Amino acid sequence: MKIVVLDGYTLNPGDLSWDALKKLGDVTIHERTPSAEIVNRCAGAAIVLTNKTPLDEATLNQLPDLKYIGVLATGYNIVNTEVCKQKGIIVSNVPGYGTASVAQFTFALLLELCHHVQRHGDAVMDGKWTRSADWCFWDYPLTELSGKTLGIIGFGNIGKKVADIATAFGMNIMATGRTHTAQPHRENFKWVSLPQLLEQADVISIHCPLTPETQGLINTENLKKMKPSAFLINTSRGPIIVNADLADALNNNIIAGAGIDVLSVEPPPEDNPLFKAKNCIITPHIAWATKEARARLMGTVVDNLAAFISGSPVNVVNK
């Protein structure tokens, strides 16, 4: 059985093994695949694995042998799942592998906004502490999280893990989401509407999926509802935020800072307005990418494929 991996480098830049996958068929692994090469590389394959290489309707129509697509991620918007359903192509994803890593990274961004560790460390190495007239110095405001309110947009597995960590910091939690489940074990928690969350939270962290309803959710109108002292964190999907609107909000002191791991276009163009925004930390979509998380991802990708081959597919997103 011919198996093609279209863009394996991001999942496995060399620190993991493809051996378990290779036991399931005749595997060809491409580190990256340009759009013009997708059809040629997938020709004759029954199984295609993709991370961010798109499989749209035009491409799928040229792959009559294709029976299964394994998405090397949780999000699967790069595959036209409706066309796959019509053609009887099973599409599976990998939920839950990055929960701990993304939650951890959320606080890496937040704590950097609170303490500016990198900037202060750089200042020390540049000699500023050596030249200081005082026994310590700080060039940026220092913020304590205890007693502050974290607003979580999207209270799935990652949102819940973020709430757990925030509780350890002594924060109060409010959340908004599609379903409001009981949280009796969280004494510091309450469900609120989105307008309430925007107006009352000291920190807002985004953990909802990208849908037509959430695309552009964080725009000028909603940013103006936030506290001028508030921080915004996004480790979910870039298009949930209107980049230009957030840049304007930061540059005009409508909010105090932002930590962003995702952008609306990735890789971003040089003229992304957030590159020149005040107090904006941008990282290159790496919240998910710890070795531990990628190892779990690899394991589930193999398990998904083995289940499909055995006739009992799992994690199917286009039933």
Protein Blocks (a to p, Z undefined) as FASTA:
>chain_A
ZZddfblmlmmnolacfklmmmnmccdddfbdcfklmmmmmgopabdcdfklccdfklmm
mmmkbcbdcdfbfblklpcfklmmmnopacdddehklmmmmmmmmmmmmmmmmnommmmm
mmmmnommmmpcbfbdcfbdcddfehpacddehjafklmmmmmmmmmnopacddddfbdc
dffklmkbccddfklmmmmpmbdcdfbdcdfklgoklcfklmmmpcfkbccddfkbfklp
cfklmmmmmmnomambdcdfbdfbdcddfklmklmcghiacdehillmgfklmmmmmmmm
mmmmmmmmnopaghiabZZ
